[in-house]
């Protein structure tokens, strides 16, 4: 088997991911379900051969040293994959995430129009959150593309690896890849304020230093976009606060109450009305009331504040799921599976 041929099959079948695992055929995740791309199961030897085709040079060295490596790879079609190669139980396996070639519009994603207002802000922290594979990267790429096309901004992205390539439009885009252009997120954030940025995209807020640097950048006159693997606005705020030592948390709550401008939480679900998937969103926009809840450590009340602020463009995830289910875009079971308050949504359905 040839790695390029398997990538071609994944592109042809519109698989979101390609899995290479000994004992199973190469599998594509198509509309959230696994589909065998060829019939023949992989062996330890054939899986390692495929991994060696995809992963070479310093990435193979990293794999041998630490047991895993992440990087991006381009296919002959122009499509790109985000690759993770790892060792498990002494054997090699790989997962290749297909990055859509074309940037999507707000309408194609289904992103609420209220989110567009966040893109023209002069400063602040905007978080896009959700589980792995929920489309956070695609949403952020759409936002960055809109800023690039419509505003005079210097946009600096810090990614691991770079997924969507942006060309200069009205703005200027500088894209830095972890491990290639800069050693790590901490070093990239330490240097970025000297690069005259207007907008900073932080691919992942994965540790205390990176989170702290993002908050500082947002406070000092920059619009900062970041991602977290959380679901829901209240959990996102709590996740950031909990990353800090107890003696700093009160100060961080005060900082977040003025620096966060919006939290967009999303999940990606299989459609019921046709082939494909659809995104469901929760949108929290900063208001004096929500800022006060964050300062007073009453984040458990954020959800009800979002519910009573629909006129401002906010929406809860469960309300969005309810609308999708009523439209027939997703099934009742899918809506309940993704709900934050399953019993309440079931009653409303």
PyMOL commands that set and color helices and strands:
alter all, ss='L'
color gray80, all
select helices_A, chain A and resi 3-12+44-54+58-66+106-109+113-120+136-150+185-192+208-219+233-242+246-259+288-295+299-307+310-312+317-327+332-338+342-348
alter helices_A, ss='H'
color red, helices_A
select strands_A, chain A and resi 17-20+27-30+33-36+68-74+80-88+91-99+124-129+154-159+172-177+199-202+223-228+260-270+277-285
alter strands_A, ss='S'
color yellow, strands_A
deselect
rebuild
show_as cartoon
